[in-house]
Amino acid sequence: MYHPRKNTFIFNFFSWYIEFIIKKDFSAFNYDQAEHKNDASVLLLANHFSWWDGFFIFYINKKLFKKQFHVLVNSDNYKKVGFLKYLGAFAPEKKGKDVMDTLNYAGELLNDPNNLVLVFPQGKLHSNHTKSVVFEKGVMQMINASQKKINIIFAATFVDYFAKRKPSANTYLQNWENEEYVSLQLLKSAYNKHYDQSLVKQTQITE
C-alpha cells in the first residue's frame, strides 16, 4: 500500500493554502460545531461530489477536531496529486490483499485518539444532487479492524450560488451515537437519514 509521508514544510504550506483558496473561491463556508469525545479518534464519513471535498474536511479538522488528518484515496489520485501524501493520504497499491491491508491500516489509525480518518463511502465522485449515498463494504472492514473506540461523524456538504458570483458551501455534521453492534446497512441507513435532513436544511436557505 501507499503510506502517508511526513514533511512539515509541505504540510504547513498546504494547510495555509487550503484555507486561503477556500476563502478566496467561496463567498462563505459554514459547518456545524459537532460534539465529539477528545479521547477517541474520528472516523468521518462524507459525500463525494467535487475536487474540494477533502479540502473542506481538512479545513474543518484544522478548526474543529484538531486531529492528525488522514484520508483514504485511490492509487490514481495518490500518484497523480503529489502533495496529498504529505497531507495524510494513503491508498491501496493493488487490488485484492493490498486493499484489505489498507483497510486494516485505517483501523489501526483509528486506535489512536489523536487521529482523524476521512472516508468517502461512495468510493468515487457522484453528483451533489444525488438523492442517497451508496456505501462500499470497506467501511465496515476499517471499523472491525479497530478497537471501536471511535467518534463516527457524518458530513454532508452542499454548494449553492444564490445571488452571488462565488458559491457558498455548507457542511452539516453529526456525531452518530453508534450501537455496540454496527452493520453496513445500519451505518448506511443512519448516514442517509442525516444526508436527507441536511438536504432539507440546505433547500430552506434563502437569500
Secondary structure by P-SEA (a helix, b strand, c coil): cbbbbbbaaaaaaaaaaaaaaaaaccccccccbbbbbcccccbbbbbbcccaaaaaaaaaaacccccbbbbbbcaaaaaaaccccccbbbbbccccaaaaaaaaaaaaaaacccbbbbbccccbbbbccccbbbbccaaaaaaaaccccccbbbbbbbbbbccccbbbbbbbbbbccccccccaaaaaaaaaaaaaaaaaaaaaccc
